[in-house]
Amino acid sequence: MPSKGSVSRWVDLVKLGDEEAAQKLWERYFEQLVGLARHQLQGLPKGMADEEDVALKALDSFYRGAKTGRYPELVDRHNLWRLLITMTANKSRDLVRYEHRKKRGGGKVYNEAAFNDKDGTRCSPLLDLV
């Protein structure tokens, strides 16, 4: 019987609460999840949250769920990758919905950088009016 691969071992260890295994999975998947979230958030103005926040939230949800036994069927890297893709997609959609709610400005919320001059200097008088 073939031995388990490193990702499968890390998944098993994360289920037991192993922080080092969680770090290894973060190192293995974080950048890929950021890229996925970046693609899904295209067109969304930069605001309070971005693609890195989405990836972090997806990984955090996975870690918390794994430690509480939420994913007993999760046994290998293929299952893990599908789960992380789904979590990242859901969290990306949640962020898009949140940013476009009417009470949040309907997608017309600007961060402070939008009020800078073209040379990057701060437009203090304009910001004081806001």
DSSP file (Angstrom, degrees, kcal/mol; ACC not computed):
  #  RESIDUE AA STRUCTURE BP1 BP2  ACC     N-H-->O    O-->H-N    N-H-->O    O-->H-N    TCO  KAPPA ALPHA  PHI   PSI    X-CA   Y-CA   Z-CA
    1    1 A M              0   0    0      0, 0.0     2,-0.0     0, 0.0     0, 0.0   0.000 360.0 360.0 360.0 128.5    0.0    0.0    0.0
    2    2 A P        -     0   0    0      0, 0.0     2,-0.1     0, 0.0     3,-0.1  -0.314 360.0-112.3 -67.8 148.9    1.5    3.4   -1.0
    3    3 A S        -     0   0    0      1,-0.1     2,-0.1    -2,-0.0     0, 0.0  -0.407  38.5 -93.1 -77.4 158.5    2.3    5.9    1.8
    4    4 A K        -     0   0    0     -2,-0.1    -1,-0.1     1,-0.1    72,-0.1  -0.395  40.9-115.3 -69.9 145.7    0.3    9.1    2.1
    5    5 A G     >  -     0   0    0     -2,-0.1     4,-2.1     1,-0.1     5,-0.2  -0.253  32.1 -99.8 -73.7 169.6    1.7   12.2    0.4
    6    6 A S  H  > S+     0   0    0      1,-0.2     4,-2.6     2,-0.2     5,-0.2   0.891 121.4  50.9 -61.9 -41.8    2.8   15.2    2.4
    7    7 A V  H  > S+     0   0    0      1,-0.2     4,-2.5     2,-0.2    -1,-0.2   0.920 109.9  50.5 -63.8 -42.4   -0.4   17.2    1.8
    8    8 A S  H  > S+     0   0    0      1,-0.2     4,-2.1     2,-0.2    -1,-0.2   0.894 111.3  48.7 -62.0 -39.6   -2.5   14.3    2.9
    9    9 A R  H  X S+     0   0    0     -4,-2.1     4,-2.4     2,-0.2    -2,-0.2   0.917 110.4  51.0 -65.4 -42.5   -0.4   13.9    6.1
   10   10 A W  H  X S+     0   0    0     -4,-2.6     4,-2.8     2,-0.2    -2,-0.2   0.899 108.1  52.7 -62.4 -39.6   -0.7   17.7    6.8
   11   11 A V  H  X S+     0   0    0     -4,-2.5     4,-2.0     1,-0.2    -1,-0.2   0.940 109.8  48.4 -59.8 -47.0   -4.5   17.4    6.4
   12   12 A D  H  X S+     0   0    0     -4,-2.1     4,-0.7     1,-0.2    -2,-0.2   0.903 113.4  47.5 -59.1 -41.5   -4.6   14.6    8.9
   13   13 A L  H ><>S+     0   0    0     -4,-2.4     5,-2.4     1,-0.2     3,-0.7   0.874 107.5  54.9 -70.2 -37.3   -2.4   16.6   11.3
   14   14 A V  H ><5S+     0   0    0     -4,-2.8     3,-2.0     1,-0.3    -1,-0.2   0.892 101.7  59.0 -61.8 -38.3   -4.5   19.8   10.9
   15   15 A K  H 3<5S+     0   0    0     -4,-2.0    -1,-0.3     1,-0.3    -2,-0.2   0.785 105.8  49.7 -59.8 -25.9   -7.5   17.7   12.0
   16   16 A L  T <<5S-     0   0    0     -3,-0.7    -1,-0.3    -4,-0.7    -2,-0.2   0.393 126.8-102.4 -92.5   1.8   -5.6   17.0   15.2
   17   17 A G  T < 5 +     0   0    0     -3,-2.0     2,-0.6     1,-0.2    -3,-0.2   0.650  60.7 165.0  90.0  16.1   -4.8   20.7   15.7
   18   18 A D     >< -     0   0    0     -5,-2.4     4,-1.6     1,-0.2    -1,-0.2  -0.566  21.6-165.7 -73.4 113.5   -1.2   20.7   14.5
   19   19 A E  H  > S+     0   0    0     -2,-0.6     4,-2.3     1,-0.2    -1,-0.2   0.845  86.2  56.5 -69.6 -35.1   -0.1   24.3   13.9
   20   20 A E  H  > S+     0   0    0      1,-0.2     4,-2.1     2,-0.2    -1,-0.2   0.905 107.7  48.2 -64.6 -40.7    3.0   23.4   12.0
   21   21 A A  H  > S+     0   0    0      2,-0.2     4,-2.2     1,-0.2    -1,-0.2   0.883 109.5  53.5 -65.6 -38.1    0.9   21.3    9.5
   22   22 A A  H  X S+     0   0    0     -4,-1.6     4,-2.2     1,-0.2    -2,-0.2   0.909 108.4  50.1 -61.9 -41.6   -1.5   24.3    9.2
   23   23 A Q  H  X S+     0   0    0     -4,-2.3     4,-2.7     2,-0.2    -2,-0.2   0.902 108.5  52.3 -63.0 -42.0    1.5   26.5    8.3
   24   24 A K  H  X S+     0   0    0     -4,-2.1     4,-1.9     1,-0.2    -2,-0.2   0.909 110.4  47.6 -61.7 -42.6    2.7   24.0    5.7
   25   25 A L  H  X S+     0   0    0     -4,-2.2     4,-2.3     2,-0.2     5,-0.3   0.885 110.4  52.7 -66.8 -37.3   -0.7   24.0    4.0
   26   26 A W  H  X S+     0   0    0     -4,-2.2     4,-2.7     1,-0.2     5,-0.3   0.947 110.3  47.8 -60.8 -47.9   -0.8   27.8    4.1
   27   27 A E  H  < S+     0   0    0     -4,-2.7     4,-0.3     1,-0.2    -1,-0.2   0.852 115.1  46.9 -61.0 -34.8    2.6   27.9    2.4
   28   28 A R  H  < S+     0   0    0     -4,-1.9    -1,-0.2    -5,-0.2    -2,-0.2   0.853 128.0  19.1 -76.0 -36.5    1.4   25.4   -0.2
   29   29 A Y  H  X S+     0   0    0     -4,-2.3     4,-2.3    -5,-0.1     5,-0.2   0.618  94.8  89.7-115.9 -15.9   -2.0   27.0   -1.1
   30   30 A F  H  X S+     0   0    0     -4,-2.7     4,-2.4    -5,-0.3     5,-0.2   0.922  92.0  45.0 -56.7 -52.4   -2.1   30.7    0.0
   31   31 A E  H  > S+     0   0    0     -5,-0.3     4,-2.3    -4,-0.3    -1,-0.2   0.876 112.9  51.9 -62.4 -37.3   -0.8   32.2   -3.2
   32   32 A Q  H  > S+     0   0    0      2,-0.2     4,-2.1     1,-0.2    -1,-0.2   0.902 111.1  47.6 -64.2 -40.3   -3.0   30.0   -5.4
   33   33 A L  H  X S+     0   0    0     -4,-2.3     4,-2.7     2,-0.2    -2,-0.2   0.870 108.8  54.2 -69.4 -36.0   -6.1   31.0   -3.4
   34   34 A V  H  X S+     0   0    0     -4,-2.4     4,-2.9    -5,-0.2    -2,-0.2   0.932 109.2  49.0 -60.9 -45.1   -5.1   34.7   -3.7
   35   35 A G  H  X S+     0   0    0     -4,-2.3     4,-2.0     2,-0.2    -2,-0.2   0.903 111.6  48.7 -61.3 -42.1   -4.9   34.3   -7.5
   36   36 A L  H  X S+     0   0    0     -4,-2.1     4,-1.9     2,-0.2    -2,-0.2   0.934 113.8  45.8 -62.7 -46.7   -8.3   32.6   -7.5
   37   37 A A  H  X S+     0   0    0     -4,-2.7     4,-1.8     1,-0.2    -2,-0.2   0.894 109.3  55.8 -64.7 -39.9   -9.8   35.4   -5.3
   38   38 A R  H  < S+     0   0    0     -4,-2.9     4,-0.3     1,-0.2    -1,-0.2   0.921 108.3  48.5 -58.5 -44.0   -8.2   38.1   -7.4
   39   39 A H  H >< S+     0   0    0     -4,-2.0     3,-0.9     1,-0.2    -1,-0.2   0.903 113.2  47.1 -62.1 -41.7   -9.8   36.7  -10.5
   40   40 A Q  H 3< S+     0   0    0     -4,-1.9    -1,-0.2     1,-0.2    -2,-0.2   0.715 111.6  51.0 -75.6 -20.2  -13.2   36.5   -8.8
   41   41 A L  T >< S+     0   0    0     -4,-1.8     3,-2.3    -3,-0.2    -1,-0.2   0.302  76.8 139.9 -99.8   9.1  -13.0   40.1   -7.4
   42   42 A Q  T <  S+     0   0    0     -3,-0.9    -3,-0.1    -4,-0.3    -4,-0.0  -0.248  71.3  20.2 -54.0 136.0  -12.1   41.7  -10.8
   43   43 A G  T 3  S+     0   0    0      1,-0.3    -1,-0.3     0, 0.0    -2,-0.1   0.264  91.2 123.2  88.1 -12.5  -13.8   45.0  -11.1
   44   44 A L    <   -     0   0    0     -3,-2.3    -1,-0.3     1,-0.1     3,-0.1  -0.719  68.5-116.3 -82.5 125.4  -14.4   45.4   -7.4
   45   45 A P        -     0   0    0      0, 0.0     2,-0.2     0, 0.0    -1,-0.1  -0.284  34.2 -99.8 -60.3 144.4  -12.9   48.7   -6.2
   46   46 A K        +     0   0    0      1,-0.1    65,-0.3     2,-0.1     2,-0.1  -0.476  68.3 135.4 -63.8 130.5  -10.2   48.3   -3.7
   47   47 A G        -     0   0    0      2,-0.8    -1,-0.1    -2,-0.2    63,-0.0  -0.308  66.4 -28.8-144.9-132.6  -11.7   48.9   -0.3
   48   48 A M  S    S+     0   0    0     -2,-0.1     2,-0.3     1,-0.0    -2,-0.1   0.801 123.1  31.2 -72.3 -30.1  -11.7   47.4    3.1
   49   49 A A        +     0   0    0     46,-0.1    -2,-0.8     4,-0.0     2,-0.2  -0.915  65.8 178.9-130.0 154.6  -11.0   43.8    2.0
   50   50 A D     >  -     0   0    0     -2,-0.3     4,-1.9    -4,-0.1     3,-0.3  -0.728  50.0 -71.6-140.5-169.6   -9.1   42.3   -0.9
   51   51 A E  H  > S+     0   0    0      1,-0.2     4,-2.3    -2,-0.2     5,-0.2   0.813 126.5  55.2 -62.9 -31.9   -8.1   39.0   -2.4
   52   52 A E  H  > S+     0   0    0      2,-0.2     4,-2.6     1,-0.2    -1,-0.2   0.898 106.7  51.3 -67.5 -38.6   -5.6   38.2    0.4
   53   53 A D  H  > S+     0   0    0     -3,-0.3     4,-2.5     2,-0.2    -2,-0.2   0.906 109.5  50.5 -62.3 -41.1   -8.3   38.7    3.0
   54   54 A V  H  X S+     0   0    0     -4,-1.9     4,-2.3     2,-0.2    -2,-0.2   0.936 111.4  47.3 -62.7 -46.6  -10.5   36.3    1.1
   55   55 A A  H  X S+     0   0    0     -4,-2.3     4,-2.5     1,-0.2     5,-0.2   0.909 112.4  50.1 -62.3 -42.1   -7.7   33.6    0.9
   56   56 A L  H  X S+     0   0    0     -4,-2.6     4,-2.6     1,-0.2    -1,-0.2   0.909 110.9  49.1 -62.7 -41.8   -7.0   34.1    4.6
   57   57 A K  H  X S+     0   0    0     -4,-2.5     4,-2.5     2,-0.2    -1,-0.2   0.892 110.6  50.6 -65.6 -39.0  -10.6   33.7    5.6
   58   58 A A  H  X S+     0   0    0     -4,-2.3     4,-2.2     2,-0.2    -2,-0.2   0.939 113.4  44.6 -64.3 -46.2  -11.0   30.6    3.4
   59   59 A L  H  X S+     0   0    0     -4,-2.5     4,-2.8     2,-0.2    -2,-0.2   0.903 112.9  51.6 -65.0 -40.4   -7.9   29.0    5.0
   60   60 A D  H  X S+     0   0    0     -4,-2.6     4,-2.7     2,-0.2     5,-0.2   0.920 109.6  49.7 -62.4 -43.2   -9.0   30.0    8.5
   61   61 A S  H  X S+     0   0    0     -4,-2.5     4,-2.5     1,-0.2     5,-0.2   0.905 111.3  49.9 -61.9 -40.7  -12.5   28.5    7.9
   62   62 A F  H  X S+     0   0    0     -4,-2.2     4,-3.0     2,-0.2     5,-0.2   0.952 111.3  48.1 -62.1 -48.6  -10.8   25.3    6.7
   63   63 A Y  H  X S+     0   0    0     -4,-2.8     4,-2.3     1,-0.2    -2,-0.2   0.933 114.2  45.7 -58.7 -47.9   -8.5   25.1    9.8
   64   64 A R  H  X S+     0   0    0     -4,-2.7     4,-1.1     1,-0.2    -1,-0.2   0.914 115.7  46.5 -63.5 -42.5  -11.4   25.7   12.3
   65   65 A G  H  <>S+     0   0    0     -4,-2.5     5,-2.8    -5,-0.2     6,-0.4   0.895 111.2  51.3 -66.5 -40.3  -13.6   23.2   10.5
   66   66 A A  H ><5S+     0   0    0     -4,-3.0     3,-1.3     1,-0.2    -2,-0.2   0.908 108.0  52.3 -64.1 -41.6  -10.9   20.6   10.3
   67   67 A K  H 3<5S+     0   0    0     -4,-2.3    -1,-0.2     1,-0.3    -2,-0.2   0.789 109.9  49.3 -66.3 -26.5  -10.1   20.8   14.0
   68   68 A T  T 3<5S-     0   0    0     -4,-1.1    -1,-0.3    -3,-0.2    -2,-0.2   0.339 119.1-107.4 -96.3   7.7  -13.8   20.3   14.9
   69   69 A G  T < 5S+     0   0    0     -3,-1.3    -3,-0.2    -4,-0.2    -2,-0.1   0.709  74.4 138.3  80.2  20.0  -14.2   17.3   12.7
   70   70 A R      < +     0   0    0     -5,-2.8    -4,-0.2     1,-0.2     3,-0.2   0.726  68.7  46.6 -71.6 -21.5  -16.3   19.0   10.1
   71   71 A Y    >   +     0   0    0     -6,-0.4     3,-1.4     1,-0.1    -1,-0.2  -0.523  57.1 151.4-122.3  64.6  -14.6   17.3    7.1
   72   72 A P  T 3  S+     0   0    0      0, 0.0    -1,-0.1     0, 0.0    -2,-0.1   0.796  76.1  57.8 -65.7 -25.9  -14.3   13.6    7.8
   73   73 A E  T 3  S+     0   0    0     -3,-0.2     2,-0.8     6,-0.0     6,-0.1   0.560  79.1 105.7 -80.0  -7.4  -14.4   12.8    4.1
   74   74 A L    <   +     0   0    0     -3,-1.4    -3,-0.1     1,-0.2     3,-0.1  -0.630  34.1 141.7 -77.9 107.2  -11.3   15.0    3.5
   75   75 A V        +     0   0    0     -2,-0.8     2,-0.3     1,-0.2    -1,-0.2   0.543  55.1  23.5-127.0 -12.3   -8.5   12.5    2.9
   76   76 A D  S  > S-     0   0    0    -65,-0.1     4,-2.3   -72,-0.1    -1,-0.2  -0.910  82.1 -91.8-150.6 177.1   -6.2   13.8    0.2
   77   77 A R  H  > S+     0   0    0     -2,-0.3     4,-2.8     1,-0.2     5,-0.2   0.799 118.8  57.2 -65.3 -29.8   -4.9   16.9   -1.6
   78   78 A H  H  > S+     0   0    0      2,-0.2     4,-2.1     1,-0.2    -1,-0.2   0.934 109.6  44.1 -67.9 -45.1   -7.6   16.6   -4.4
   79   79 A N  H  > S+     0   0    0      2,-0.2     4,-2.3     1,-0.2    -2,-0.2   0.914 115.0  50.7 -62.0 -42.3  -10.4   16.8   -1.8
   80   80 A L  H  X S+     0   0    0     -4,-2.3     4,-2.9     2,-0.2     5,-0.2   0.934 109.2  49.5 -62.4 -46.8   -8.6   19.6    0.0
   81   81 A W  H  X S+     0   0    0     -4,-2.8     4,-2.5     1,-0.2    -1,-0.2   0.912 111.2  49.2 -62.0 -43.0   -8.1   21.6   -3.2
   82   82 A R  H  X S+     0   0    0     -4,-2.1     4,-2.3     2,-0.2    -1,-0.2   0.916 112.9  48.3 -60.9 -42.2  -11.8   21.3   -4.2
   83   83 A L  H  X S+     0   0    0     -4,-2.3     4,-2.7     2,-0.2    -2,-0.2   0.929 112.2  47.7 -64.0 -45.5  -12.8   22.3   -0.7
   84   84 A L  H  X S+     0   0    0     -4,-2.9     4,-2.5     2,-0.2    -2,-0.2   0.874 110.9  51.6 -65.8 -37.2  -10.5   25.4   -0.7
   85   85 A I  H  X S+     0   0    0     -4,-2.5     4,-2.6    -5,-0.2    -1,-0.2   0.938 112.2  46.7 -61.9 -46.4  -11.7   26.4   -4.2
   86   86 A T  H  X S+     0   0    0     -4,-2.3     4,-2.5     2,-0.2    -2,-0.2   0.924 113.5  47.8 -62.4 -45.5  -15.3   26.2   -3.0
   87   87 A M  H  X S+     0   0    0     -4,-2.7     4,-2.4     2,-0.2    -1,-0.2   0.911 113.4  47.9 -63.4 -42.2  -14.6   28.2    0.2
   88   88 A T  H  X S+     0   0    0     -4,-2.5     4,-2.3     2,-0.2    -2,-0.2   0.913 112.0  49.3 -66.2 -42.7  -12.6   30.8   -1.7
   89   89 A A  H  X S+     0   0    0     -4,-2.6     4,-2.4     2,-0.2    -2,-0.2   0.920 112.7  47.8 -61.9 -44.0  -15.3   31.2   -4.3
   90   90 A N  H  X S+     0   0    0     -4,-2.5     4,-2.3     1,-0.2    -2,-0.2   0.913 113.1  47.1 -64.0 -42.9  -18.0   31.5   -1.6
   91   91 A K  H  X S+     0   0    0     -4,-2.4     4,-2.0     2,-0.2    -1,-0.2   0.843 110.9  52.7 -70.3 -32.3  -16.1   34.1    0.4
   92   92 A S  H  X S+     0   0    0     -4,-2.3     4,-2.4     2,-0.2    -2,-0.2   0.934 110.6  47.2 -64.9 -46.3  -15.3   36.1   -2.8
   93   93 A R  H  X S+     0   0    0     -4,-2.4     4,-2.6     1,-0.2     5,-0.2   0.903 110.4  53.0 -61.8 -40.8  -19.0   36.2   -3.6
   94   94 A D  H  X S+     0   0    0     -4,-2.3     4,-2.5     1,-0.2    -1,-0.2   0.912 109.7  48.5 -60.4 -42.2  -19.9   37.2   -0.1
   95   95 A L  H  X S+     0   0    0     -4,-2.0     4,-2.7     2,-0.2    -2,-0.2   0.918 110.7  50.1 -65.7 -43.2  -17.4   40.1   -0.3
   96   96 A V  H  X S+     0   0    0     -4,-2.4     4,-1.4     2,-0.2    -2,-0.2   0.933 112.7  47.2 -60.6 -45.9  -18.8   41.2   -3.6
   97   97 A R  H  X S+     0   0    0     -4,-2.6     4,-0.6     1,-0.2     3,-0.3   0.928 112.6  49.8 -60.5 -44.9  -22.3   41.2   -2.2
   98   98 A Y  H >< S+     0   0    0     -4,-2.5     3,-1.0     1,-0.2    -2,-0.2   0.919 110.6  48.9 -61.1 -45.2  -21.2   43.0    0.9
   99   99 A E  H 3< S+     0   0    0     -4,-2.7     8,-1.0     1,-0.2    -1,-0.2   0.740 112.2  49.5 -69.4 -22.5  -19.4   45.7   -1.1
  100  100 A H  H 3< S+     0   0    0     -4,-1.4    -1,-0.2    -3,-0.3    -2,-0.2   0.400  78.8 122.9 -99.7   3.2  -22.4   46.3   -3.4
  101  101 A R    X<> -     0   0    0     -3,-1.0     5,-2.3    -4,-0.6     3,-1.4  -0.348  69.6-122.9 -63.5 145.4  -25.1   46.7   -0.8
  102  102 A K  G > 5S+     0   0    0      1,-0.3     3,-2.2     3,-0.2    -1,-0.1   0.903 111.2  56.9 -55.2 -44.8  -27.1   49.9   -1.0
  103  103 A K  G 3 5S+     0   0    0      1,-0.3    -1,-0.3     2,-0.2    -2,-0.1   0.682 105.4  53.1 -66.3 -14.2  -26.2   50.8    2.6
  104  104 A R  G < 5S-     0   0    0     -3,-1.4    -1,-0.3    -6,-0.1    -2,-0.2   0.291 134.1 -85.9-100.0   8.3  -22.5   50.5    1.7
  105  105 A G  T X 5 -     0   0    0     -3,-2.2     3,-1.5     1,-0.1    -3,-0.2   0.517  55.4 -94.0 102.6   6.2  -22.8   52.9   -1.2
  106  106 A G  T 3 <S-     0   0    0     -5,-2.3    -6,-0.2     1,-0.3    -4,-0.2   0.837  89.8 -45.3  58.0  35.6  -23.9   50.5   -3.9
  107  107 A G  T 3  S+     0   0    0     -8,-1.0    -1,-0.3    -6,-0.4    -7,-0.1   0.528 121.9 104.6  85.7   5.7  -20.3   50.0   -5.1
  108  108 A K    <   +     0   0    0     -3,-1.5     2,-0.5    -9,-0.1    -2,-0.1  -0.037  41.6 126.4-110.0  30.0  -19.6   53.7   -5.0
  109  109 A V        -     0   0    0    -10,-0.2     2,-0.4    -5,-0.1    -4,-0.1  -0.764  43.0-160.1 -89.1 131.1  -17.5   53.7   -1.8
  110  110 A Y        -     0   0    0     -2,-0.5     2,-0.1   -63,-0.0   -63,-0.1  -0.878   8.7-137.1-113.6 142.7  -14.1   55.3   -2.3
  111  111 A N    >   -     0   0    0     -2,-0.4     3,-1.7   -65,-0.3     4,-0.3  -0.424  39.5 -92.9 -87.9 174.7  -11.0   54.8   -0.2
  112  112 A E  G >  S+     0   0    0      1,-0.3     3,-1.9     2,-0.2    -1,-0.1   0.787 119.5  68.6 -60.2 -30.6   -8.8   57.8    0.8
  113  113 A A  G >  S+     0   0    0      1,-0.3     3,-1.5     2,-0.2    -1,-0.3   0.767  87.0  68.3 -61.9 -25.3   -6.4   57.3   -2.2
  114  114 A A  G <  S+     0   0    0     -3,-1.7    -1,-0.3     1,-0.3    -2,-0.2   0.685  96.4  55.4 -67.5 -16.3   -9.3   58.4   -4.5
  115  115 A F  G <  S+     0   0    0     -3,-1.9     8,-0.7    -4,-0.3    -1,-0.3   0.267  85.9 106.9-101.1  10.8   -9.0   61.9   -3.0
  116  116 A N  B <  S-A  122   0A   0     -3,-1.5     6,-0.2     6,-0.2     5,-0.1  -0.558  74.9-107.6 -86.4 153.4   -5.2   62.3   -3.8
  117  117 A D    >   -     0   0    0      4,-3.1     3,-1.9    -2,-0.2    -1,-0.1  -0.225  40.4 -97.8 -66.7 168.7   -3.8   64.6   -6.5
  118  118 A K  T 3  S+     0   0    0      1,-0.3    -1,-0.1     2,-0.1    -2,-0.1   0.810 126.3  56.6 -61.0 -29.5   -2.4   62.9   -9.6
  119  119 A D  T 3  S-     0   0    0      2,-0.1    -1,-0.3     1,-0.0    -2,-0.0   0.442 122.9-105.7 -83.5   2.4    1.1   63.3   -8.1
  120  120 A G  S <  S+     0   0    0     -3,-1.9     2,-0.1     1,-0.3    -2,-0.1   0.394  73.8 139.1  94.0  -3.0    0.0   61.4   -5.0
  121  121 A T        -     0   0    0      1,-0.1    -4,-3.1    -5,-0.1    -1,-0.3  -0.464  59.2-103.8 -77.0 151.1   -0.2   64.3   -2.6
  122  122 A R  B     -A  116   0A   0     -6,-0.2     2,-1.4    -2,-0.1    -6,-0.2  -0.523  17.5-139.9 -77.8 134.9   -3.1   64.3   -0.2
  123  123 A C     >  +     0   0    0     -8,-0.7     4,-2.1    -2,-0.3     3,-0.5  -0.645  28.3 176.0 -91.5  76.9   -6.0   66.7   -0.9
  124  124 A S  H  > S+     0   0    0     -2,-1.4     4,-2.5     1,-0.2     5,-0.2   0.875  72.5  54.7 -55.3 -45.5   -6.6   67.8    2.7
  125  125 A P  H  > S+     0   0    0      0, 0.0     4,-1.0     0, 0.0    -1,-0.2   0.902 110.7  46.8 -59.2 -38.4   -9.3   70.4    2.0
  126  126 A L  H >> S+     0   0    0     -3,-0.5     4,-0.9     1,-0.2     3,-0.5   0.919 112.4  49.3 -67.6 -42.5  -11.4   67.8    0.1
  127  127 A L  H 3< S+     0   0    0     -4,-2.1     3,-0.5     1,-0.2    -1,-0.2   0.851 105.2  58.0 -66.4 -33.6  -10.9   65.2    2.8
  128  128 A D  H 3< S+     0   0    0     -4,-2.5    -1,-0.2     1,-0.2    -2,-0.2   0.806 104.4  52.7 -65.7 -27.8  -11.9   67.7    5.5
  129  129 A L  H <<        0   0    0     -4,-1.0    -1,-0.2    -3,-0.5    -2,-0.2   0.740 360.0 360.0 -77.0 -23.2  -15.2   68.2    3.7
  130  130 A V     <        0   0    0     -4,-0.9    -1,-0.2    -3,-0.5    -2,-0.2   0.479 360.0 360.0 -78.4 360.0  -16.0   64.5    3.6
